[in-house]
Amino acid sequence: MIKKLTLLQVVLLILILFSVSYAEEIELKIFLDYLDCFRFMAENNHLGTEEANICKLAAESSVERCFQENSEEIILVFKLNYFKGRYSTIRGAQDNGPYYIFLEADDCFEYIGRMEGSSYQKKDSDGRMIFSTTWHVSSNESIESVYEYDGETFKHVSKALYQYSPDGLKSKIRVYDTN
């Protein structure tokens, strides 16, 4: 028996398949300063590279410095925002969107990856830096992804769709291929 999907279910499936099925072959790039980093991120988000757009993006975004356990490496995680009215044109009403990751060196910044979600958590495991992100899908569903730093780039290692019951229990509905 074939189940008929509602329009909302079809839209959610399309969003899941196209917005979150993000797999990127990382091309390492070196930038001399924050302005160059923001120019790169503005271009990747189709904002244009005019100075006013880059400055607006930098002013409305945030960055977190993350330190790797037993290492002197500093990882910068940029959460991009570019507001028009109430919502970010990059992250939308659900706050889903990209996080750009750079390695901070003495005299430059190296782009080492990107992750997707509305929030993230960092943990260290056996000397490896691991981030888990949550992508808000609906009031009772989210996609959780795991990214691992291998010393050179961040790799997307797992992704799954979870559903939450009214009593707070979480169950895995689907596991996605990250290749």
C-alpha positions in Angstrom: 0.0 0.0 0.0 1.4 3.4 -1.0 0.9 6.2 1.6 -0.2 9.6 0.3 2.1 12.3 1.6 0.9 15.7 2.7 2.4 18.9 1.1 4.2 19.6 4.4 5.8 16.1 4.4 6.9 16.5 0.8 8.5 19.9 1.6 10.2 18.5 4.7 11.6 15.6 2.6 12.9 18.0 0.0 14.6 20.1 2.6 16.2 17.0 4.2 17.5 15.7 0.9 18.8 18.9 -0.5 19.6 21.3 2.3 21.2 18.8 4.7 22.7 16.2 2.4 25.8 18.3 2.5 29.1 16.6 1.6 32.0 18.8 0.6 35.4 17.9 -0.7 37.4 20.5 1.2 39.7 22.6 -0.8 42.1 24.1 1.7 42.4 27.8 1.4 44.6 30.3 3.3 43.5 33.7 4.3 45.5 36.6 5.7 42.9 38.2 8.0 39.3 38.1 9.2 38.2 40.3 6.3 39.5 37.8 3.7 37.7 35.0 5.7 34.4 37.0 5.6 34.8 37.8 1.9 35.1 34.0 1.2 32.1 33.2 3.3 30.0 36.1 1.8 30.8 34.8 -1.7 29.9 31.2 -0.7 26.5 32.5 0.5 25.8 34.6 -2.6 25.9 37.9 -0.6 28.3 39.7 -2.9 31.8 40.8 -2.0 31.1 44.5 -1.7 32.7 46.0 1.4 29.3 47.0 2.9 28.0 43.3 2.7 31.2 41.9 4.1 31.1 44.4 7.1 27.4 43.6 7.7 28.1 39.9 7.6 31.0 40.3 10.0 29.0 42.5 12.4 26.0 40.2 12.6 27.9 36.9 12.7 29.7 35.3 15.7 32.9 33.3 16.1 33.9 30.8 18.8 37.5 29.9 19.5 37.9 26.2 20.3 41.0 24.6 21.7 41.9 21.0 21.0 42.8 18.9 24.0 46.6 18.2 24.2 47.3 20.5 21.3 48.1 24.1 20.7 45.8 24.3 17.6 43.0 26.9 17.8 39.9 26.2 15.7 37.6 29.1 14.8 33.9 28.3 14.3 32.0 31.1 12.5 28.2 31.1 12.8 27.0 33.3 9.9 24.1 35.7 10.1 23.0 38.4 7.7 19.7 39.9 8.9 17.1 41.4 6.7 14.2 42.3 9.0 13.7 39.8 11.8 15.5 36.7 10.3 18.9 35.9 9.0 18.8 35.4 5.2 21.5 32.7 5.7 20.0 30.9 8.7 16.2 31.5 8.3 13.5 31.4 11.0 14.7 27.9 12.2 18.3 29.2 12.6 19.6 26.3 10.4 22.6 27.1 8.4 26.4 26.8 7.9 29.2 27.0 10.4 32.6 27.7 8.7 35.7 26.3 10.4 39.1 27.7 10.2 42.5 26.8 11.8 44.1 29.8 13.3 47.8 30.0 12.6 50.4 32.7 13.6 49.9 34.8 10.5 46.9 33.4 8.7 43.7 31.4 8.8 43.2 28.1 7.0 39.7 27.0 5.9 39.4 23.4 7.0 35.7 22.7 6.7 32.0 23.5 7.2 29.2 22.0 9.2 25.4 22.5 9.0 22.9 22.9 11.7 21.1 25.2 14.1 23.4 24.4 17.0 26.5 22.4 17.8 28.4 20.9 20.6 32.2 20.3 20.8 33.9 17.4 22.6 37.3 15.8 22.6 37.7 12.1 22.3 41.0 10.3 22.3 42.8 13.5 21.2 40.3 14.1 18.4 38.1 17.1 18.2 34.5 16.2 17.4 31.5 18.4 16.8 27.9 17.3 16.7 25.3 19.5 15.1 21.5 19.6 15.3 19.4 20.7 12.3 15.9 21.7 13.3 13.3 20.0 11.0 10.0 20.3 12.8 8.6 20.5 16.3 9.4 16.8 16.9 12.2 16.0 14.5 15.8 16.9 14.0 18.8 15.8 12.1 22.0 15.2 14.1 25.3 15.1 12.3 28.8 14.3 13.6 32.0 16.0 12.2 35.5 14.9 13.2 38.8 16.8 12.8 41.5 14.5 11.4 44.3 17.0 11.9 43.8 18.5 8.4 40.1 18.9 7.7 36.7 18.3 9.3 35.0 15.2 7.9 31.2 14.6 8.1 31.2 11.1 9.6 27.5 10.5 10.4 24.0 11.9 10.0 20.7 10.6 11.3 17.1 11.8 11.6 15.5 11.6 15.1 12.0 12.0 16.3 11.0 13.1 19.8 7.9 11.7 21.6 5.8 13.9 23.8 7.4 12.3 26.9 10.9 13.4 25.7 12.2 10.1 24.3 14.3 10.2 21.2 14.2 7.5 18.5 16.3 7.2 15.4 14.1 7.2 12.2 16.7 7.1 9.5 20.5 7.0 9.0 21.9 8.9 6.0 25.0 8.0 4.0 27.6 10.8 4.4 29.7 9.9 1.4 
